[in-house]
Amino acid sequence: VQLQASGGGLVQTGKSLRLSCAVSRSTFSVNALAWYRQAPGKQRDLVASITSIGSTNYADSVKGRFTISRDGTGNTLYLQMNALIPEDTAVYYCYADLQSANGRRQYWGQGTLVTVSS
């Protein structure tokens, strides 16, 4: 299983970015996919998640600005980030909660840096 995040970069306050995460999951099925972020000197926090049936959950700080989605195959995860603010600056990680015949396991991508300038 591999998760490859992309789409980060440097943007100005108020602008948008779209993150993508390619999920190479072989025969594993998806329980949930999510984006986390970690700002310098802080813990890694949940940004948004989406379950196998499409239920979504967002951190209060991004509600109304960010949208999580996935393609129909469950192999690509997206995070549309609008109205970015400097407090959104962080490394963003994609996360997958997968199911196989051997049980349930969680996986992380390598992270992509988002920097929002004021």
NORTAUR-V575780 format. One record per pair of residues at least 12 apart in sequence whose C-alpha atoms are under 7 Angstrom apart, sorted by the first residue. I is the first residue (numbers start at 1). GAP is how many residues later the second one is. If there is no record, write none. Layout:
# NORTAUR-V575780
i: [I | I]
gap: [GAP | GAP]
This chain:
# NORTAUR-V575780
i: [1 | 1 | 1 | 2 | 2 | 2 | 3 | 3 | 3 | 3 | 3 | 3 | 4 | 4 | 4 | 4 | 4 | 5 | 5 | 5 | 5 | 5 | 5 | 5 | 5 | 6 | 6 | 6 | 6 | 7 | 7 | 8 | 8 | 8 | 9 | 9 | 9 | 10 | 10 | 10 | 11 | 11 | 11 | 12 | 12 | 12 | 13 | 13 | 13 | 13 | 13 | 13 | 13 | 14 | 14 | 14 | 15 | 15 | 15 | 16 | 16 | 16 | 16 | 17 | 17 | 17 | 18 | 18 | 18 | 18 | 19 | 19 | 19 | 20 | 20 | 20 | 20 | 21 | 21 | 21 | 21 | 22 | 22 | 22 | 23 | 23 | 24 | 28 | 28 | 28 | 29 | 29 | 29 | 30 | 30 | 30 | 30 | 31 | 31 | 31 | 31 | 31 | 32 | 32 | 32 | 32 | 32 | 32 | 33 | 33 | 33 | 33 | 33 | 33 | 34 | 34 | 34 | 34 | 34 | 34 | 35 | 35 | 35 | 35 | 35 | 35 | 35 | 36 | 36 | 36 | 37 | 37 | 37 | 37 | 38 | 38 | 38 | 39 | 39 | 39 | 40 | 46 | 47 | 48 | 49 | 50 | 65 | 65 | 65 | 66 | 66 | 66 | 66 | 67 | 67 | 67 | 68 | 84 | 85 | 86 | 86 | 86 | 88 | 89 | 89 | 89 | 90 | 90 | 90 | 91 | 91 | 91 | 91 | 92 | 92 | 92 | 93 | 93 | 93 | 93 | 93 | 94 | 94 | 94 | 95 | 95 | 95 | 96]
gap: [23 | 24 | 25 | 21 | 22 | 23 | 18 | 19 | 20 | 21 | 105 | 106 | 17 | 18 | 19 | 105 | 106 | 15 | 16 | 17 | 89 | 104 | 105 | 106 | 107 | 13 | 14 | 15 | 106 | 12 | 13 | 104 | 105 | 106 | 104 | 105 | 106 | 104 | 105 | 106 | 104 | 105 | 106 | 104 | 105 | 106 | 70 | 71 | 72 | 73 | 103 | 104 | 105 | 69 | 70 | 71 | 67 | 68 | 69 | 65 | 66 | 67 | 68 | 63 | 64 | 65 | 60 | 61 | 62 | 63 | 59 | 60 | 61 | 56 | 57 | 58 | 59 | 55 | 56 | 57 | 73 | 53 | 54 | 55 | 52 | 53 | 51 | 70 | 71 | 72 | 69 | 70 | 71 | 22 | 67 | 68 | 69 | 20 | 21 | 66 | 67 | 68 | 17 | 18 | 19 | 20 | 64 | 65 | 16 | 17 | 18 | 62 | 63 | 64 | 14 | 15 | 16 | 60 | 61 | 62 | 12 | 13 | 14 | 57 | 58 | 59 | 60 | 56 | 57 | 58 | 53 | 54 | 55 | 56 | 52 | 53 | 54 | 50 | 51 | 52 | 50 | 13 | 12 | 20 | 19 | 18 | 16 | 17 | 18 | 13 | 14 | 15 | 16 | 12 | 13 | 14 | 12 | 32 | 31 | 30 | 31 | 32 | 28 | 25 | 26 | 27 | 23 | 24 | 25 | 20 | 21 | 22 | 23 | 19 | 20 | 21 | 15 | 16 | 17 | 18 | 19 | 14 | 15 | 17 | 12 | 13 | 14 | 12]
